[in-house]
Structures are given as C-alpha cells and as structure tokens.
Amino acid sequence: MTTSRSVIRIDGSYLEGGGQILRIASALSCVTKQPLTVDKIRAGRSKPGLRAQHLVGLQLINDLCQGQLEGDEQGSTEITLFAENITSGSFMVDVKTAGSVCLLMQSSLPCILYASGPVSLTLKGGTNADMAPQIDFQTMVLRPVMERFGVKFDCEIIKRGYFPKGGGEVVVKCSPVKSLQPIDMTEFGSVTKTYGRAFVAGNIPMRVAHTMARVAEDLLRQQYPEVPLNIEVVKEPDHKAVGNGTGIILVTETSTGCLLAGSALGRRGVPAEEVGASAANELLQNLSTGACADQHLQDQLVIFMALAQGKSRVKCGEITLHTKTAIAIAEQLTKVSNLWDGFS
Ligand SMILES: Nc1ncnc2c1ncn2[C@@H]1O[C@H](COP(=O)(O)OP(=O)(O)OP(=O)(O)O)[C@@H](O)[C@H]1O
C-alpha cells in the first residue's frame, strides 16, 4: 500500500482495553484518512483479539472507505487500516451471532457523516444485547442528542435479536453533514417526565414484562411522585423478533432536554423483579448526579465532540473508564488536545 502518511499506532490494551478502542480508532482513521495500526487488541479481556462483532465492524468501515485492511481475522490481535474516501450507497453486514448491531452503529455512524452522499446500512446481529447499548437506547437517547450536533439519522428496527441467536436487523440511514456543531449540555434543569418500555419476545410470558414495569414504577414513584411516568409493556410480535428475550429501558427527560436512561436485560435465573429494579436504580443513580449525559452516553459522545467544529461541553457524573479511554484515543487521532476540559 502506498501512502504518504505515516501509520499511527494505537495500543489496544490501554485503560479499558476493550473493543471500544478499536471502534473509535478505526472510525477516526476512516474520517481523517490517517493510516492506523491497533495492536494488543482487547488485551484487557479474557479472550483477547477480534470477535465477530469487532471483525464485522472493521470490515464495514473498510467497505465504507474502500480502504485496505490487514489482520482482519477472528482472534487477531493486530490490525492495520489504510482508509480512502468514504463512499455513499447501501451496505449490509451480518455478525451472525448476538454481537451488538448498536456497536456496529457506534463505529460506522461517525464515518457515514462524512460520506460522499447518503448511506443506508443494514446491520444484522443482536439488537438488545448485554454489555452494549440496547437499540432503544440508540433511538430514545443517542438519536435526539445527535440532533444537537446537527445530525439526523433514521434507525428502523426490522427485527429484534437477542442472546444467543442474534438474527436482529436494523436499517440506519443518514445523509452527510458539512460539519458537526459543538454541543452544550451543562444545564440539567428539572425532571419533567419518565417513559420506558418493558418487553418480552418469543416464549417469555407477558407477566415478566408487567413485573419489570411494576417494580420499576414503584421505585421511580417513591423518588419522583409528581413526575409523569409511562412504561409501555410490550410483547414483540413474532415476525419482528428472533428467539427469546426480555428487558426494560427507562428514560427521563428534563426541562432542558437532557435524556438519562437506565436499562437491564433479563437472563435465565434472574427474577423479573430484579431486572426491573436494576434498570430503575441505574436511572435513579444517573439522576442523582445532576448529570446531563448518563454513564453510557458519555463515551459515545466523545468521538462527535472531537469531530465538531468548536468546543463542546457536557456535564457528567463520574467519568467512566470507557470515556477516559475514548478521550485518549480521540486525542491521538485528531488534532484536538483538550477534550477533557469539555467534561465537567
Ligand atoms: N447498559 C448500557 N446502555 C448503554 N450503553 C451501554 C450499556 N452497557 C454498555 N454500553 C456501551 O457499550 C460499549 C461497550 O464497549 P466495550 O469496549 O466494553 O465493548 P465490546 O466491543 O463488547 O468489547 P469487549 O468485549 O472488548 O468489552 C460502550 O460504549 C458502553 O458505554
């Protein structure tokens, strides 16, 4: 590969040492056309190296930018990406496991903002998977917050997919932007309403969803008795879901437009009461900090803050290790050196 630019080397074991380093680094390499090597990939995890979701995510980025990718094999601990121009059109990828489509979205969305025209991405895998945003987090929290950067994207959920089968499908459509506006999310305001969604799919009985919703409602009403609360209880239609799954997501809106969430997924052997309480307690914990971005939104904002034309400011609670890692990687791949100052 001929390139006039030197390859920047990122240490995949840094801080969090997980897949997020790879997603941020490869997305920024794609946008900036900075050739990239990531080594010691996921060294912080029990099974290091590329797993299906990371591999498919990288291959999608490489397809988007018509680049050259080396080391793209399952288990690989080092990859190199030579990015070219980001193209428009339709792309389809399939993780073939319950690997999260939301994490595919995490790495590809920043890239398609700088494509030569509109892009449609069909992403197949898990839509409501553990250790990742649920697809509902992306549509109910991330998408409205992205509008503050001047980004509008469509996200159609064709089918939901859960652990272990996956099989979910979402279609993300977005047109390129000229530039991203910086955001200011520093005023919490006051809590105005809470809404959410408790779901079951496949052969999980409806009472599980009702129990999760009831327990969450009780906990939220104890703390915020005056705040309107509406948790939808849903049985996913069989043609819109693959396999069995259950979970809940809760979102609170404030008078200044902040959106904070709490969520949980059901698992065999975990009572529905515990799942509902876990989501409600996560939301209450996020609200107690007066933060404008919750613990899971923080790190997703970093890449867009780094790409925006100007200084963004976001009031957070405790800064997570994911966020610290994202800041360090974004600073290495962009000319931005003061991302930290944007977080208070
Ligand atoms: N409950 C949740 N709600 C929203 N986002 C979440 C939630 N749990 C995790 N995330 C987000 O999912 C991402 C997970 O990144 P991480 O590097 O841990 O993932 P990964 O690719 O699965 O890698 P690894 O297997 O190496 O951990 C982070 O952006 C994190 O904020």
The ligand as a Tripos MOL2 file, in Angstrom:
@<TRIPOS>MOLECULE
LIG
   31    33     1     0     0
SMALL
NO_CHARGES

@<TRIPOS>ATOM
      1 N1        -26.4970   -0.6730   29.5110 N.pl3     1 LIG1
      2 C1        -25.8970    0.0440   28.5660 C.ar      1 LIG1
      3 N2        -26.5550    1.0710   27.9820 N.ar      1 LIG1
      4 C2        -25.9650    1.8080   27.0340 C.ar      1 LIG1
      5 N3        -24.7000    1.6100   26.6000 N.ar      1 LIG1
      6 C3        -24.0020    0.6110   27.1390 C.ar      1 LIG1
      7 C4        -24.5560   -0.2320   28.1550 C.ar      1 LIG1
      8 N4        -23.6190   -1.1430   28.5030 N.ar      1 LIG1
      9 C5        -22.5140   -0.8840   27.7440 C.ar      1 LIG1
     10 N5        -22.7480    0.1750   26.9310 N.ar      1 LIG1
     11 C6        -21.8170    0.7630   25.9590 C.3       1 LIG1
     12 O1        -21.3550   -0.2750   25.1070 O.3       1 LIG1
     13 C7        -19.9820   -0.0690   24.7710 C.3       1 LIG1
     14 C8        -19.1980   -1.3040   25.1830 C.3       1 LIG1
     15 O2        -17.8370   -1.1340   24.9150 O.3       1 LIG1
     16 P1        -16.7790   -2.3060   25.1850 P.3       1 LIG1
     17 O3        -15.4320   -1.8880   24.7500 O.co2     1 LIG1
     18 O4        -16.9140   -2.7610   26.5970 O.co2     1 LIG1
     19 O5        -17.4250   -3.3620   24.2630 O.3       1 LIG1
     20 P2        -17.1170   -4.5710   23.3720 P.3       1 LIG1
     21 O6        -16.8430   -4.2640   21.9750 O.co2     1 LIG1
     22 O7        -18.2340   -5.5310   23.6460 O.co2     1 LIG1
     23 O8        -15.7950   -5.0620   23.8420 O.3       1 LIG1
     24 P3        -15.2810   -6.0340   24.8480 P.3       1 LIG1
     25 O9        -15.8970   -7.3990   24.5810 O.co2     1 LIG1
     26 O10       -13.9250   -5.9180   24.4780 O.co2     1 LIG1
     27 O11       -15.7070   -5.4730   26.1660 O.co2     1 LIG1
     28 C9        -19.5780    1.2120   25.4600 C.3       1 LIG1
     29 O12       -19.7570    2.2890   24.5820 O.3       1 LIG1
     30 C10       -20.5760    1.3250   26.6290 C.3       1 LIG1
     31 O13       -20.8280    2.6330   27.0720 O.3       1 LIG1
@<TRIPOS>BOND
     1     1     2 1
     2     2     3 ar
     3     2     7 ar
     4     3     4 ar
     5     4     5 ar
     6     5     6 ar
     7     6     7 ar
     8     6    10 ar
     9     7     8 ar
    10     8     9 ar
    11     9    10 ar
    12    10    11 1
    13    11    12 1
    14    11    30 1
    15    12    13 1
    16    13    14 1
    17    13    28 1
    18    14    15 1
    19    15    16 1
    20    16    17 2
    21    16    18 1
    22    16    19 1
    23    19    20 1
    24    20    21 2
    25    20    22 1
    26    20    23 1
    27    23    24 1
    28    24    25 2
    29    24    26 1
    30    24    27 1
    31    28    29 1
    32    28    30 1
    33    30    31 1
@<TRIPOS>SUBSTRUCTURE
     1 LIG1         1 GROUP 0 **** ****
